[in-house]
Amino acid sequence: MLSYRHGYHAGNYADVLKHSILLQVLKSLHKKNKPLAYIDTHAGAGGYALTDEFAQKTGEYLDGVAKLWDKNDLPESLQQYIEDVKHFNQGESELTYYPGSPAFVDMNMREKDRMVLHELHGADHALLDEQLGSDKQVRVIKGDGLKGLLGAVPPLERRGVVLIDPSYEMKTDYQDVAKTIIKAHKRFSTGIYILWYPVVKRAQTEEMLKLLTDSGIKRQLRIEQAIKSDSDEFGMTAAGLWVINPPWQLDETASEMLDYLSPLLNQGGGKVSVKWEVGE
Ligand code: SAM
């Protein structure tokens, strides 16, 4: 039984980094005029009202996207992100809605591109389907995204981005995620894989990431933003993106983003890092 709802966390600091990096990856791929497949294994509801009870209960977006909303000194790497959030708010001056990963991709999709979205939670799947299900370029699947990923690769286009953004509700998720990425990479080794990970218990996260570093897969980049020091207490202290086959210069772009985001979003003691964990 799934209890996680992304509405509680939409627009938090982890979403800011995740969605900004996703947009930079798409931008790099769009430089070539060739079709692209986007596969989202854990798509969520597609979009969120920040006025609803979920977002209001935690107020996490206030320590995330809200801190960027009115800024006029954003580095280039964050400008598209905020423009898209503003577009999703239909140009209104108040921040009221927040786009999920499928909505960000939808706002940047070209006619030849296509999306495959997986969501297991009944209520969030219904919202996602309502938002994007009738779009001919989009397939919304109610089912397990890890199984779905193995069925979706290699995509016909042979060019693709995979976002793996689990809720890590079950302990086994960490291992399952790494094992699935390794299998998917065997079938589609040129794909770009963006894995989102939380740091709640550092050892648990590193165990998952070690499976990837030890897998023999080349070109693995860590982009991590801690807002606090690691701790044994309950709660997420950092979040990161583990990118396999990152586009050229994503490391530099990520550093530029984090240099800007860290002083703005840090809650004391957090460090940021961009590091090639496995090279060529
Ligand atoms: N990617 C979304 C975004 O950036 O807007 C957020 C996704 S949220 C972190 C994780 C989602 O995965 C939740 O909506 C949850 O219901 C869903 N989920 C959990 N286990 C799943 C599974 N095995 N397959 C597909 N979806 C799953």
Residues whose N, C-alpha, C, O or C-beta is under 5 A from the ligand:
A	BS01	SAM	L2 Y4 H6 T41 H42 A43 G44 G100 S101 H118 E119 L120 H121 D124 G143 D144 G145 L146 D165 P166 S167
